[in-house]
Amino acid sequence: MIFTETALQGVWIVDLQQINDERGFFARSFCRDEFAARGLKTAVAQCNVSFNKVKGTLRGMHFQLPPKAEAKLVRCTRGAIYDVIIDLRPESSTYCRWVAVELTGENRRALYVPEGCAHGFQTLEDDSEVFYQMYEFFAPESAAGVRWDDPMFRIDWPLKNPVVSAKDQSYPDFVRAVS
């Protein structure tokens, strides 16, 4: 695997290091030792799939509050998404900044989202599917979010007029923690 650090502290792009031959290729998509060497979570609690019928579907911006804060590894297995992470960790040097990475079934790229960051995506193609490795169990009582169009972050979503659930539209604006 090839790990590339992003502009956000603790957020990594994980690319496959392919071994190619006449049959196709082989590659590891997860290695406990390589993740641990970078201080990333390694104990997968559950795996999830999100299927999105329509181009422009927007999901996010989601996170879980402590003590059930969750890290995740996100990969688009079909179609394409514009994947966004917002750093909501007050102690982080990249607090309140965001980064976006295009994940596609073709590029097979993954994105590591650390605890304390909000995550969301917008589909760039119909019938896009997203696979998540979650490092904490889903805890409905800890589920939270910030609005996808919060003026504090000014995320530059690629497609206008997204399809957004009522729940995701109901998240409040983020209020910066004051130390």
Buried (B, 14 or more C-beta within 10 A) or exposed (E): BEBEEBEBBBBBBBBBEEEEEEEEEEEEBBEEEBBEEEEBBBEBBEEEEBEBEEBBBBBBBBBBEEEBBBBBBBBBBBBBBBBBBBBBBEEBEBBBBBBBBBBBBEBBBBBBBBBBBBBBBBBBBEEBBBBBBBBBEEEEEBBBBBBBBBEEBEBEBEBEEBBBEEEBEEBEEBEEEEE
